[in-house]
Amino acid sequence: MRYRHHRVDARVILAFAAIYILWGGTFLAIRVAVLELPPLFASGVRFLIAGATLYIFMRARGQPSPTLQEWRSITVTSLCLFVATYAALFWAEQYVPSGVASVIEATLPITAMVFEVLLFRQQRFRLRTGAALLLGFLGVAWLLIRNQHTFPAFPCLVILASGSAWSLGAVLTRSMKRPRSLPLTAGAQMMFGGIVLLALSKATGELHTLPAITPRAAAALLYLIVAGSLLGFTAYVWLLGRMPVTQVASHAYVNPLIALALGYFVARESLTPSMLLASALVLASVVLILSSPRDPAPSTGIEPKQLEASL
């Protein structure tokens, strides 16, 4: 009997390592950056540089410029995906450990499903969906109640709200006209989001009291721009063209595990049994959501959580 040997593609392993590890490390990098730099400034610099780099690269490769209608869609979705989401996340990580932030941010597929089922009627309600939603929000509630003396609850709720903004933008993108090129669209969204975030930074007076950028803060920003937004996203798009979406989407429940481990071992963040239980509930909910059968939907936008929160 002959056995067929499947050759392991090292590129696939490296690409999965990028979306698992590099994206998982972005939460700690954000925490490091915002402890030294104003949050709107830090997030604006990240997305302006990463977005402009990606957009210019795709235009140089021959991708056409977005039409006026496409720019309108990019503007609306960027305000949700990057401005509202990351202004809140960067601000909240001044007060919340990076591992905890990653667990709350893991509810993105859960809130996206809420919008799809209840608001936009893009998916039918199933018992499995209901169980997943209940598990996820029980996990977040347990995290906040059992750890109310360890870190403040309000910034955690802000992160949860930021995830809702991301989910709304992701669902809206599905029904709005956008360029055919996913990297070009993401570059334009990040670039526009970065411009708005820096404008908000100036309007709120952050730029008037901007401290000197230390090597530590600069390294965190560089990691977010290069590893988180450029390398991670390139690996993600490459995988989408070669692997089933459900396998690529597995980063949604691996990233919090990486973030929790990095926060504990690198940043010496606390990790209590109640945090682990809450994380398990949230991740079980995400697994149920991502493995549930989905109704057909027009492929006109970026699927929820396919442009992960760590762009």
Secondary structure, 3 states (H helix, E strand, C coil): CCCCCCCCCHHHHHHHHHHHHHHHCHHHHHHHHHCCCCHHHHHHHHHHHHHHHHHHHHHHCCCCCCCHHHHHHHHHHHHHHHHHHHHHHHHHCCCCCHHHHHHHHCCHHHHHHHHHHHHCCCCCCCHHHHHHHHHHHHHHHHHHHHCCCCCCHHHHHHHHHHHHHHHHHHHHHHCCCCCCCHHHHHHHHHHHHHHHHHHHHHHCCHHHHCCCCCHHHHHHHHHHHHHHHHHHHHHHHHHHCCCCHHHHCCHHHHHHHHHHHHHHHCCCCCCCHHHHHHHHHHHHHHHHHHHCCCCCCCCCCCCCCCCCCCC
